[in-house]
Amino acid sequence: MADASRVVAVLGPTNTGKTTYAIERMLAHRTGVIGLPLRLLAREVYDRIVAARGPSVVALVTGEERIVPPRTQYWVCTVEAMPEGMGCDFLAVDEIQLCADPERGHVFTDRLLRARGLHETLFLGADTMRGAIAELVPGVQFLRRERMSELTYIGAKKISRMRPRSAIVGFSVENVYAIAELIRRQKGGAAVVMGALSPRTRNAQVDMYQNGEVDYLVATDAIGMGLNLDVDHVAFSALSKFDGRRMRPLAPNELAQIAGRAGRGMKSGTFGVTGEAAPLDDGVARAIMDHQFTPQRKLNWRNHALQFGSVDRLISTLEAAPDHEMLVRAREADDLGALKALSQVAEVAARATDGPSVRLLWDVCRIPDFRGISHAEHASLLEVIFNDLHQRGQIPNDWLARQIKRIDRTDGDIDALSKRLAFIRTWTYVAQRKGWTDDESHWRGAARSVEDRLSDALHERLTQRFVDRRTSVLLRRLGQKEAMVADVSETGEVTVEGEYVGKLEGFRFSQDKNVSGGAAGAEAKTIKSAALQALQPQFHLRADRFYNAPDTEIDFTEQGGLIWGKSAVGKLVAGADPLKPQVEVFVDDVAGPEIAQKVQRRLQHFIDRKIAALFEPLMMLSRDEALTGLARGFAFRMVENFGILPRAQVADEVKALDQDARGALRKHGIRFGQFTIFMPLLLKPAPTRLRLVLWSLGKGLGEFPEAPPPGLVTIPTDAGAPEGADTMSGYRIAGQRAIRIDMLERLADMLRAEDSRGGFEAKADMLSITGMTLEQFADLMQGLGYKAEQGERTKVKPVDAVVPKAGDAALAPSADTTVPETNEAAAADTAPDDSPDTPVMDVAQEAPEGGIIETPEAPAPADVSEPVANIVDDGVAPVAEAPAEAHSVSDHIPDQVAEEVPVGTAPDAAVAGAEMETFFTFTWARPARGGQQGNRRGTGDRAPGKGKGGGPKGKKGAARGKDREPGGQKFSARPPKPEKKIDPDNPFAAALMGLKDNK
């Protein structure tokens, strides 16, 4: 009866409607079976027939899926799963040209030679099979079908320039993932289709592409097997593939099978190459367009007449040679390889000794190696399954349950889920085999349930990784050339068509980097343009709110930026006047000049008021019309230097000022110190921070120095800081550290009371004010031009005297450590009023005028000036600094200061084993010319209390003493004359009066 059936070969290129024709012919018969090359395509055809006839009469049988209703009329199967001997009226095999495939070709060849319908048989495929079919199938009829649309080669094209509705083809999982990731960044996303995907995952990905969520498809050559997709262009990313044994170039007919997916129905399509694929040869491209290929001359074949008398006999029949010249023996397939491996296992060989056992072993060996781990690993699994089936008649439930349970996890990345899907396919296949489990329905359902969960999870991971829905939606709307609707939230988040695209920060739109990366070139600009157009009303609302905002909402940064809340709205630029900087605003051009001008006016008002408030003493000094002559010129110097002048720079100007001029300047809070002339109020943290910004603007610096932390007496020297940055910070560089200028002047007052010729040791107040140990203080003094001689002596302890605590000596000096009153008065005049109030030490010294002096660090070398006797105003003796760490003051006080040795000192204090102590004796040393030390009046080489030549004062020194102000104390040639008028503003007045009282 089979020989009397009608056999037709329907041949032609892709998009000829061959599969549709076969479905129509099958439904014209009462029963039918159709074999398809992929389970993905089988599912697609199954759904189409179910839609036409209902699910009750349609069966789906693949290696891993079996849906067989009781009243089945139509069977949709993979070619390998086609039932034999059913006697259906109609039979069809699709993609019959796969007879030449090196892996599966023998299955298709077997169906070509032996599968027939009772009334009609169709073989569908490429025209290259005409000669082979005519040779092998007697009485076959040929039906040629022409392509319904035109296919055109357009050459190479970059992925970034790929038009929508394109499919990019790769030939490995890694290649597919890399392309999909690139498309996500440049085009918004892509669907991924591979033969290894489960039907559920594949369908979800295809649906995402078909309904327009993404405009690009990345796939393997699986799409060439009859999958009907809405593709306009197919691009090959490679022209060779691994066929399981080796890398080989794709034949023109194979390229045509894939390229033919472009253009469906009457819609024409194009194909080309992309990425690293070389352009196609003209001959190959023309052959694909004209559908002219070399005919298939050889088909793969394997013997179907198997004999199961023994394992060796089975292997022999599987390896039998064909008896036709057009047939070639297929290379060893995985099932044959597994059979040979298991036949070498003693237990398996002992069991497979009769026909049924050998047949069972062959059935087990035909389980596909879905996992693809290794042949040995696969053979080990098959061995366990065969032994259980042979011994128990079925696979144990508990063992099968464990295998499925350990796969039933949806965590992990794409690779992990893909591996689990491959593993569950093994158990899905096993569950489909009749008689292998005690409850086939249960295990099929269990395996299918796990596969569905894994499939859904894999689809989700693929979408998360390869699809940027936001960019995809925006680009699709752009392609439709419709006006996009944008919106701005209260927090400044900007959305276009409901998709977040960026944020409005201040008056500038910051586009989200994912949009910028996803959309390339003109597309990204278009998205930004649409967002900015929607921001026009928001710009006006923000500008009005900003203009009426209080100054407390606006601030400047240490680099000259201007911020409103957390948003940068402008920056300061240098103006003609150092105290009148200009403002450059940060406003998008699309906001318009009106918005920019309003923001600029508000920021200018802010900085002008900030300067007026923080530099009020300086502004008042500049506006004082009462200052004339040299005083007015000196006031100008103070203003242009922001209230701080190193004395060495203006030594001549200071010398030229008379007492009236100095008094007028002092009324504005100017202090004439030994090293620095400054305004104490401007040493506070806020004015210092602003002063550094304004000074940096005037210097044209690219990076502004930052203000030191408040409350530090000394800070490390920054070698990379521009010259003058230490002065603008309120510090003076001295070697490795810089000391705060007000503390330097106070230390100078203390040193004036000491005998610098005969030598002296440090007092508690000296160590306390610098926050240093004795050794660190010695380094400081050497940096200031003093010589420090170190010695050791026996540390003596009092016998009949109460020893005061070192901490008390530091905080409240005893009679032995008290600095003379003249020094206290001088310190009161030179100490700033804004001593830091941020504690940085455990011990603080109360400063004059209520400030708290914190001493965490210590200084570096400084200048020395003329002898104390020549200082007319608030001058002090030479001082310096050395590095120091934060210590408690009690740790800094030498024992000889804290504890005086009374008359009754123990006589055995110096015996062997007595505790020793280190001490330093400080004497004035002539500083090297051109060194770090400054020269107040060009006489920096004089020691305190000496004449011009460094020896005792002569007449010239006595004569110069006529111009000296009080305060010289023990170093002056004679006490101040009673009839000398004392300047009431002189900071040494109190000291002088105290000296008189002592006399």
FENBELLIN-V317940 format. One record per residue. N is the residue number from 1. D_LAST is the distance of its C-alpha to the last C-alpha in Angstrom with 2 decimals. Layout:
# FENBELLIN-V317940
N_D_LAST, N_D_LAST
This chain:
# FENBELLIN-V317940
1_147.36, 2_144.17, 3_146.16, 4_147.59, 5_144.18, 6_142.88, 7_140.14, 8_138.05, 9_135.22, 10_132.97, 11_131.06, 12_128.64, 13_124.98, 14_122.19, 15_122.13, 16_125.88, 17_126.03, 18_127.71, 19_125.94, 20_126.62, 21_130.25, 22_130.49, 23_129.07, 24_131.58, 25_134.44, 26_133.38, 27_133.23, 28_136.71, 29_137.97, 30_138.16, 31_136.04, 32_133.89, 33_131.19, 34_128.75, 35_126.69, 36_123.38, 37_121.09, 38_117.84, 39_117.12, 40_114.87, 41_117.87, 42_120.03, 43_117.69, 44_117.82, 45_121.64, 46_121.85, 47_119.79, 48_122.06, 49_125.23, 50_123.81, 51_123.04, 52_126.68, 53_128.51, 54_126.10, 55_124.46, 56_127.41, 57_129.57, 58_127.01, 59_125.74, 60_122.78, 61_122.95, 62_120.42, 63_119.13, 64_116.39, 65_117.79, 66_121.08, 67_122.09, 68_125.81, 69_127.24, 70_130.58, 71_132.51, 72_131.08, 73_133.01, 74_130.58, 75_128.54, 76_125.46, 77_124.37, 78_122.63, 79_125.23, 80_124.59, 81_125.04, 82_128.29, 83_130.87, 84_134.10, 85_137.62, 86_136.80, 87_139.55, 88_137.57, 89_139.38, 90_136.64, 91_134.31, 92_131.72, 93_129.30, 94_126.46, 95_124.85, 96_127.80, 97_126.48, 98_124.21, 99_127.25, 100_125.69, 101_122.30, 102_121.65, 103_120.19, 104_122.19, 105_125.09, 106_127.62, 107_127.22, 108_127.99, 109_130.85, 110_132.31, 111_132.22, 112_133.84, 113_136.66, 114_137.27, 115_135.74, 116_138.16, 117_138.66, 118_142.05, 119_142.53, 120_139.78, 121_137.22, 122_134.51, 123_132.38, 124_129.50, 125_127.55, 126_127.09, 127_130.05, 128_129.43, 129_131.33, 130_134.60, 131_136.29, 132_135.23, 133_136.29, 134_139.61, 135_140.19, 136_139.28, 137_140.32, 138_144.03, 139_145.00, 140_141.49, 141_141.12, 142_138.27, 143_136.45, 144_134.13, 145_131.31, 146_129.29, 147_125.57, 148_124.98, 149_122.03, 150_120.98, 151_118.51, 152_116.57, 153_114.32, 154_111.15, 155_109.41, 156_105.84, 157_103.12, 158_99.51, 159_98.72, 160_96.07, 161_98.90, 162_101.41, 163_103.01, 164_103.19, 165_106.08, 166_105.93, 167_106.49, 168_104.78, 169_106.66, 170_105.15, 171_106.89, 172_104.34, 173_102.05, 174_98.96, 175_100.17, 176_100.93, 177_97.49, 178_95.69, 179_97.66, 180_97.12, 181_93.34, 182_93.33, 183_95.39, 184_93.07, 185_90.12, 186_92.07, 187_94.67, 188_93.51, 189_95.69, 190_99.07, 191_101.64, 192_102.59, 193_106.20, 194_107.30, 195_110.40, 196_108.31, 197_107.05, 198_108.77, 199_111.00, 200_108.64, 201_105.59, 202_107.61, 203_109.00, 204_105.55, 205_104.26, 206_107.35, 207_107.11, 208_103.52, 209_104.80, 210_107.97, 211_106.28, 212_103.73, 213_100.53, 214_100.19, 215_102.01, 216_102.17, 217_104.00, 218_103.26, 219_106.15, 220_108.05, 221_111.67, 222_112.58, 223_112.73, 224_115.66, 225_117.92, 226_119.09, 227_115.96, 228_116.27, 229_112.92, 230_111.95, 231_110.83, 232_110.98, 233_109.69, 234_109.65, 235_107.29, 236_107.60, 237_104.35, 238_106.42, 239_110.00, 240_110.46, 241_110.26, 242_110.42, 243_113.84, 244_113.12, 245_113.96, 246_112.52, 247_110.96, 248_113.68, 249_113.90, 250_115.30, 251_118.83, 252_119.51, 253_121.42, 254_118.46, 255_116.11, 256_118.62, 257_118.74, 258_115.00, 259_114.78, 260_117.62, 261_115.33, 262_114.08, 263_116.05, 264_117.86, 265_121.06, 266_121.70, 267_118.09, 268_117.62, 269_114.93, 270_113.12, 271_111.90, 272_109.71, 273_107.05, 274_103.27, 275_100.43, 276_101.40, 277_105.15, 278_107.02, 279_109.20, 280_112.80, 281_115.53, 282_117.67, 283_120.70, 284_119.01, 285_117.61, 286_121.05, 287_122.76, 288_120.47, 289_121.05, 290_124.83, 291_125.07, 292_127.00, 293_126.29, 294_127.98, 295_130.34, 296_129.67, 297_132.00, 298_130.88, 299_130.07, 300_128.42, 301_130.72, 302_130.70, 303_133.70, 304_134.09, 305_137.00, 306_134.94, 307_136.55, 308_134.83, 309_136.96, 310_134.02, 311_130.55, 312_131.84, 313_134.69, 314_132.26, 315_130.07, 316_133.18, 317_134.36, 318_130.90, 319_130.93, 320_134.46, 321_135.06, 322_136.25, 323_139.81, 324_139.19, 325_137.90, 326_135.47, 327_133.81, 328_131.28, 329_130.08, 330_126.65, 331_123.82, 332_122.87, 333_121.25, 334_118.64, 335_121.28, 336_123.42, 337_120.41, 338_119.49, 339_123.10, 340_123.16, 341_119.87, 342_121.00, 343_124.39, 344_122.59, 345_121.05, 346_123.26, 347_122.97, 348_123.70, 349_126.62, 350_128.01, 351_127.89, 352_129.25, 353_132.76, 354_134.95, 355_135.39, 356_133.35, 357_130.46, 358_130.40, 359_130.53, 360_127.63, 361_125.64, 362_126.33, 363_125.21, 364_121.93, 365_121.43, 366_121.75, 367_118.49, 368_116.35, 369_113.21, 370_110.93, 371_107.87, 372_108.28, 373_106.25, 374_108.68, 375_112.39, 376_111.88, 377_109.70, 378_112.28, 379_115.11, 380_113.32, 381_113.10, 382_116.77, 383_117.72, 384_116.14, 385_117.86, 386_121.25, 387_121.14, 388_120.30, 389_123.01, 390_125.58, 391_124.79, 392_124.02, 393_125.69, 394_122.44, 395_118.69, 396_116.91, 397_115.13, 398_111.99, 399_111.56, 400_112.11, 401_109.73, 402_106.96, 403_107.52, 404_107.27, 405_104.37, 406_102.04, 407_102.67, 408_102.11, 409_98.46, 410_97.21, 411_93.71, 412_92.77, 413_93.04, 414_96.11, 415_97.08, 416_96.88, 417_99.00, 418_101.49, 419_101.98, 420_102.56, 421_105.06, 422_106.89, 423_106.98, 424_108.26, 425_111.02, 426_112.46, 427_112.80, 428_114.00, 429_116.75, 430_117.58, 431_117.79, 432_120.28, 433_122.73, 434_125.49, 435_125.82, 436_122.62, 437_120.81, 438_122.13, 439_120.85, 440_120.87, 441_119.86, 442_116.78, 443_115.49, 444_116.20, 445_114.21, 446_111.36, 447_111.10, 448_111.46, 449_108.73, 450_106.26, 451_107.27, 452_106.74, 453_103.24, 454_102.32, 455_103.91, 456_101.89, 457_98.67, 458_99.50, 459_100.23, 460_96.89, 461_95.02, 462_96.95, 463_96.10, 464_92.42, 465_92.17, 466_94.42, 467_94.31, 468_91.52, 469_93.23, 470_90.71, 471_91.18, 472_94.90, 473_95.29, 474_93.27, 475_95.20, 476_98.49, 477_97.66, 478_96.65, 479_100.02, 480_101.70, 481_99.94, 482_98.98, 483_95.85, 484_93.38, 485_91.59, 486_87.84, 487_85.37, 488_81.61, 489_80.09, 490_77.00, 491_75.02, 492_76.22, 493_78.97, 494_81.82, 495_85.43, 496_88.53, 497_91.86, 498_90.03, 499_88.59, 500_84.84, 501_84.02, 502_80.26, 503_77.23, 504_75.60, 505_71.93, 506_70.09, 507_72.41, 508_73.95, 509_76.95, 510_76.56, 511_80.04, 512_80.61, 513_80.85, 514_84.06, 515_85.72, 516_84.49, 517_85.79, 518_89.00, 519_89.97, 520_90.19, 521_89.72, 522_91.24, 523_91.73, 524_88.01, 525_87.30, 526_89.92, 527_88.43, 528_84.99, 529_86.49, 530_88.23, 531_85.03, 532_83.03, 533_85.73, 534_85.44, 535_81.67, 536_81.90, 537_81.59, 538_78.84, 539_76.78, 540_76.84, 541_75.92, 542_73.01, 543_71.74, 544_71.71, 545_69.88, 546_67.33, 547_66.69, 548_65.91, 549_63.86, 550_60.16, 551_57.47, 552_56.73, 553_60.09, 554_59.22, 555_56.69, 556_56.01, 557_55.99, 558_53.64, 559_56.50, 560_56.86, 561_59.76, 562_60.31, 563_61.76, 564_63.30, 565_63.34, 566_64.52, 567_66.44, 568_65.33, 569_66.05, 570_64.38, 571_61.68, 572_58.99, 573_59.63, 574_57.45, 575_57.50, 576_56.65, 577_53.15, 578_51.05, 579_50.17, 580_53.82, 581_55.93, 582_59.63, 583_61.81, 584_64.93, 585_66.99, 586_69.20, 587_72.40, 588_75.96, 589_78.06, 590_80.71, 591_78.28, 592_78.49, 593_76.06, 594_75.48, 595_73.93, 596_71.83, 597_70.46, 598_69.57, 599_67.71, 600_65.92, 601_64.75, 602_63.42, 603_61.48, 604_60.02, 605_58.83, 606_57.24, 607_55.24, 608_54.16, 609_52.81, 610_51.17, 611_49.28, 612_48.30, 613_46.91, 614_45.05, 615_43.75, 616_43.01, 617_39.52, 618_41.15, 619_44.07, 620_41.88, 621_40.00, 622_43.36, 623_44.55, 624_41.53, 625_43.09, 626_39.80, 627_38.74, 628_39.96, 629_39.94, 630_37.88, 631_36.41, 632_39.96, 633_40.96, 634_38.05, 635_39.00, 636_42.52, 637_41.34, 638_39.54, 639_42.70, 640_45.09, 641_42.92, 642_42.78, 643_39.02, 644_37.84, 645_37.23, 646_36.14, 647_33.45, 648_35.28, 649_38.30, 650_36.57, 651_33.99, 652_35.39, 653_35.65, 654_32.03, 655_30.93, 656_33.13, 657_31.70, 658_29.46, 659_26.72, 660_29.28, 661_31.68, 662_29.21, 663_28.18, 664_31.89, 665_32.49, 666_29.64, 667_31.30, 668_34.18, 669_32.06, 670_31.75, 671_28.91, 672_28.03, 673_27.41, 674_27.03, 675_30.73, 676_32.35, 677_32.32, 678_33.78, 679_34.38, 680_33.40, 681_36.21, 682_38.71, 683_37.77, 684_39.56, 685_42.87, 686_45.24, 687_43.86, 688_43.53, 689_47.19, 690_48.39, 691_46.25, 692_47.89, 693_51.32, 694_50.77, 695_49.25, 696_52.19, 697_54.66, 698_53.21, 699_53.41, 700_56.99, 701_56.43, 702_59.38, 703_57.31, 704_53.99, 705_51.04, 706_50.19, 707_46.87, 708_45.01, 709_45.14, 710_42.40, 711_39.42, 712_39.29, 713_36.06, 714_38.19, 715_41.85, 716_44.29, 717_44.86, 718_48.26, 719_49.79, 720_52.49, 721_50.27, 722_50.39, 723_47.54, 724_44.81, 725_45.82, 726_42.61, 727_40.49, 728_42.78, 729_42.42, 730_38.63, 731_38.08, 732_37.30, 733_39.61, 734_38.14, 735_40.94, 736_43.01, 737_40.94, 738_39.17, 739_35.85, 740_35.16, 741_33.10, 742_30.60, 743_29.98, 744_29.61, 745_26.77, 746_25.00, 747_25.51, 748_24.15, 749_20.81, 750_20.65, 751_21.69, 752_18.99, 753_16.41, 754_18.83, 755_19.57, 756_22.84, 757_23.71, 758_23.44, 759_24.75, 760_23.74, 761_25.67, 762_26.10, 763_24.14, 764_26.12, 765_24.97, 766_26.22, 767_29.57, 768_29.75, 769_29.24, 770_31.95, 771_34.21, 772_34.91, 773_35.63, 774_33.72, 775_36.61, 776_36.74, 777_33.04, 778_33.62, 779_36.34, 780_34.08, 781_31.44, 782_34.24, 783_35.52, 784_32.20, 785_32.26, 786_30.54, 787_32.32, 788_32.80, 789_33.88, 790_35.64, 791_35.93, 792_37.21, 793_36.11, 794_37.25, 795_35.97, 796_34.61, 797_34.70, 798_32.71, 799_34.84, 800_33.15, 801_30.47, 802_31.09, 803_31.09, 804_29.71, 805_32.00, 806_31.42, 807_32.09, 808_29.42, 809_26.89, 810_27.96, 811_27.96, 812_24.97, 813_22.65, 814_21.48, 815_18.16, 816_19.47, 817_20.45, 818_17.96, 819_16.95, 820_13.33, 821_12.99, 822_13.08, 823_16.43, 824_17.67, 825_17.20, 826_18.95, 827_21.64, 828_22.24, 829_23.12, 830_25.28, 831_27.13, 832_30.53, 833_31.62, 834_34.86, 835_33.95, 836_37.30, 837_38.56, 838_41.27, 839_40.19, 840_41.02, 841_39.19, 842_39.16, 843_35.40, 844_33.51, 845_29.82, 846_28.87, 847_27.71, 848_25.63, 849_27.89, 850_30.27, 851_31.83, 852_33.05, 853_32.33, 854_35.30, 855_35.14, 856_38.67, 857_38.68, 858_36.62, 859_36.52, 860_37.56, 861_36.30, 862_34.43, 863_33.24, 864_30.12, 865_28.65, 866_26.67, 867_23.34, 868_20.32, 869_18.90, 870_22.09, 871_22.04, 872_21.95, 873_22.50, 874_22.65, 875_23.17, 876_22.51, 877_23.06, 878_26.73, 879_28.45, 880_31.99, 881_34.32, 882_37.13, 883_39.93, 884_39.27, 885_41.22, 886_40.37, 887_38.95, 888_37.23, 889_33.48, 890_33.90, 891_36.20, 892_33.67, 893_30.80, 894_31.09, 895_31.47, 896_28.63, 897_26.29, 898_28.15, 899_28.79, 900_26.51, 901_28.59, 902_27.93, 903_28.73, 904_32.26, 905_33.39, 906_37.14, 907_38.46, 908_41.19, 909_39.01, 910_40.04, 911_43.71, 912_46.34, 913_46.50, 914_42.79, 915_41.44, 916_39.74, 917_37.10, 918_36.33, 919_32.87, 920_31.68, 921_29.11, 922_28.13, 923_27.45, 924_27.75, 925_31.31, 926_32.77, 927_34.77, 928_38.39, 929_39.31, 930_41.29, 931_40.12, 932_38.96, 933_35.34, 934_34.67, 935_33.17, 936_30.96, 937_31.48, 938_33.95, 939_31.39, 940_31.74, 941_32.11, 942_28.58, 943_26.30, 944_22.77, 945_20.46, 946_23.53, 947_25.27, 948_28.68, 949_30.60, 950_28.57, 951_27.17, 952_23.99, 953_23.14, 954_25.05, 955_25.33, 956_26.72, 957_23.84, 958_21.44, 959_23.72, 960_23.83, 961_20.09, 962_20.67, 963_22.22, 964_19.61, 965_18.03, 966_14.42, 967_14.16, 968_14.72, 969_11.66, 970_12.50, 971_15.87, 972_15.10, 973_15.99, 974_12.99, 975_10.10, 976_11.97, 977_13.17, 978_12.33, 979_16.09, 980_16.84, 981_18.69, 982_17.67, 983_20.74, 984_20.99, 985_23.04, 986_20.66, 987_20.08, 988_16.63, 989_15.48, 990_14.40, 991_12.55, 992_10.71, 993_9.92, 994_8.73, 995_6.33, 996_5.09, 997_5.38, 998_3.76, 999_0.00
